[in-house]
Amino acid sequence: NVFTLNTAIAPSITTTSVNTMLVFAAAVDDVAVYRFTPPAGMTEDVDTNGSAAVTMAHVKKAAIGATGSKSAAISGGAAAANGAFLVALSPQ
């Protein structure tokens, strides 16, 4: 999903196995100094700036099913084009 907001929103995905690692990633296409607040309940792994601002966060999801959408607040600049997605990594 690509939006121009102060929030990066990844749509829900559906996991098909138990104990998956859910990974959130987002970026802002701007050279300004942006910072992300990771989605609620997720641990932030990356929050960096360069030619684009990038963030990654993760959480373990024990049950099979829909993840619900995840969003990260963006601060440090005006609303800019951004995109976000979720990936589920199976433990097997």
C-alpha positions as CSV (number, residue, x, y, z in Angstrom):
1,N,0.0,0.0,0.0
2,V,1.2,3.5,-0.8
3,F,-0.2,6.5,1.0
4,T,0.7,10.1,1.6
5,L,0.0,10.4,5.3
6,N,1.9,10.7,8.6
7,T,1.1,7.0,9.1
8,A,2.5,4.0,7.2
9,I,-0.2,1.3,7.1
10,A,0.3,-2.3,6.1
11,P,-2.8,-4.3,5.2
12,S,-3.7,-7.5,7.1
13,I,-2.4,-10.8,5.9
14,T,-3.4,-14.3,7.0
15,T,-0.9,-16.7,8.6
16,T,-1.2,-20.4,7.7
17,S,1.0,-21.9,10.5
18,V,1.4,-21.4,14.2
19,N,4.3,-19.4,15.8
20,T,5.1,-17.3,12.7
21,M,7.3,-14.3,12.9
22,L,5.4,-11.3,11.6
23,V,7.7,-8.6,10.0
24,F,6.5,-5.1,9.3
25,A,8.5,-2.9,6.9
26,A,7.8,0.7,5.8
27,A,9.6,3.5,4.0
28,V,9.2,7.2,3.2
29,D,10.3,8.4,-0.2
30,D,12.0,11.7,1.0
31,V,15.4,12.8,2.2
32,A,14.0,14.7,5.2
33,V,14.8,13.3,8.7
34,Y,11.8,11.1,9.5
35,R,11.3,8.8,12.4
36,F,8.9,5.9,12.9
37,T,7.0,4.7,16.0
38,P,6.6,1.0,15.4
39,P,3.2,-0.7,15.3
40,A,1.7,-1.4,18.8
41,G,3.0,-4.6,20.3
42,M,5.9,-4.9,17.8
43,T,9.6,-4.6,18.5
44,E,11.5,-2.1,16.3
45,D,14.6,-3.5,14.6
46,V,15.5,-0.7,12.2
47,D,14.7,3.0,12.0
48,T,17.1,4.7,9.6
49,N,17.4,7.7,7.2
50,G,19.3,8.2,4.0
51,S,17.9,8.8,0.6
52,A,14.7,7.3,2.2
53,A,13.6,6.7,5.7
54,V,13.1,2.9,6.5
55,T,11.8,1.0,9.4
56,M,11.3,-2.7,10.3
57,A,9.7,-4.3,13.3
58,H,8.7,-7.8,14.3
59,V,6.4,-9.8,16.6
60,K,5.7,-13.5,17.1
61,K,2.2,-14.5,16.2
62,A,1.2,-17.8,17.9
63,A,-2.2,-18.4,16.3
64,I,-3.2,-19.0,12.6
65,G,-5.4,-16.3,11.1
66,A,-5.6,-12.7,10.1
67,T,-3.0,-10.3,11.5
68,G,-5.1,-7.2,11.2
69,S,-3.6,-4.1,9.6
70,K,-0.5,-2.7,11.3
71,S,0.5,1.0,11.3
72,A,3.6,3.0,12.2
73,A,3.4,6.7,13.0
74,I,5.8,8.9,11.0
75,S,7.3,12.1,12.5
76,G,9.9,14.6,11.5
77,G,8.5,16.0,8.3
78,A,5.4,16.9,6.3
79,A,3.2,14.1,5.0
80,A,5.2,12.3,2.2
81,A,4.7,9.3,0.0
82,N,5.2,6.1,2.0
83,G,4.5,2.4,1.7
84,A,4.3,-0.5,4.2
85,F,3.8,-4.2,4.1
86,L,3.7,-7.3,6.3
87,V,5.5,-10.6,5.8
88,A,4.9,-13.8,7.9
89,L,7.9,-16.1,8.3
90,S,7.0,-19.7,9.1
91,P,9.2,-21.5,11.7
92,Q,9.5,-24.6,9.6
